[in-house]
Amino acid sequence: MLEDKIITAEVIRFDAVENIFVADKKFIVVEKFFELRLNGEPFRKIFCSPENLEDLTIGILAQAEKFLPPKT
């Protein structure tokens, strides 16, 4: 659900064009901490949205040349 992934926060910001402070809303994406382990050993610590973690892990391992995806 989208509501679980985005938080709305009320903020006050400065509008430089109008030279005033105005009420506004900001949207914050929820992220979680993950530690990737390779052969039981810590490999990377990352903060990310908790979706598509398998794809993210494959990408990180491929970038570090620890895993080579099959050629298509």
C-alpha positions as CSV (number, residue, x, y, z in Angstrom):
1,M,0.0,0.0,0.0
2,L,1.2,3.4,-0.9
3,E,0.2,4.8,2.5
4,D,2.7,2.6,4.3
5,K,5.6,3.9,2.1
6,I,5.0,7.7,2.1
7,I,4.6,10.0,5.1
8,T,3.2,13.5,4.7
9,A,4.8,16.2,7.0
10,E,3.6,19.7,7.6
11,V,6.4,22.2,7.2
12,I,7.0,25.9,7.1
13,R,9.2,27.0,4.2
14,F,10.5,30.4,3.0
15,D,9.3,31.6,-0.3
16,A,12.1,33.8,-1.6
17,V,10.0,35.2,-4.5
18,E,7.3,36.5,-2.2
19,N,9.7,37.0,0.7
20,I,7.4,35.3,3.2
21,F,7.1,32.1,5.2
22,V,4.4,29.7,4.0
23,A,2.8,26.5,5.3
24,D,3.5,23.6,3.0
25,K,3.5,19.8,2.9
26,K,6.5,17.5,2.2
27,F,6.3,13.9,1.3
28,I,8.9,11.5,2.9
29,V,9.5,8.0,1.6
30,V,9.8,5.4,4.3
31,E,13.2,3.6,4.2
32,K,14.5,0.7,6.3
33,F,18.0,-0.4,7.2
34,F,19.3,-3.7,5.7
35,E,22.6,-5.5,6.0
36,L,23.6,-7.7,3.0
37,R,25.6,-10.7,4.0
38,L,27.7,-12.7,1.6
39,N,28.7,-16.2,2.6
40,G,27.6,-15.3,6.2
41,E,29.8,-12.3,6.4
42,P,28.6,-8.6,6.4
43,F,29.0,-7.2,2.9
44,R,27.0,-3.9,2.6
45,K,24.8,-1.9,4.9
46,I,22.1,0.1,3.1
47,F,19.0,2.2,3.6
48,C,16.3,1.7,1.0
49,S,12.6,1.3,0.5
50,P,11.6,-2.2,1.5
51,E,10.5,-3.3,-2.0
52,N,12.2,-5.4,-4.7
53,L,15.0,-6.4,-2.4
54,E,15.9,-9.4,-4.5
55,D,16.5,-7.2,-7.6
56,L,18.4,-4.6,-5.5
57,T,20.6,-7.3,-4.0
58,I,21.4,-8.8,-7.4
59,G,22.3,-5.3,-8.7
60,I,24.6,-4.6,-5.8
61,L,26.3,-7.9,-6.1
62,A,26.7,-7.5,-9.9
63,Q,28.1,-4.0,-9.4
64,A,30.7,-5.4,-7.0
65,E,31.5,-8.2,-9.4
66,K,30.4,-10.8,-6.8
67,F,27.6,-12.1,-9.0
68,L,27.4,-12.0,-12.8
69,P,23.8,-12.2,-14.1
70,P,23.2,-14.6,-17.0
71,K,23.8,-13.1,-20.5
72,T,20.7,-12.7,-22.6
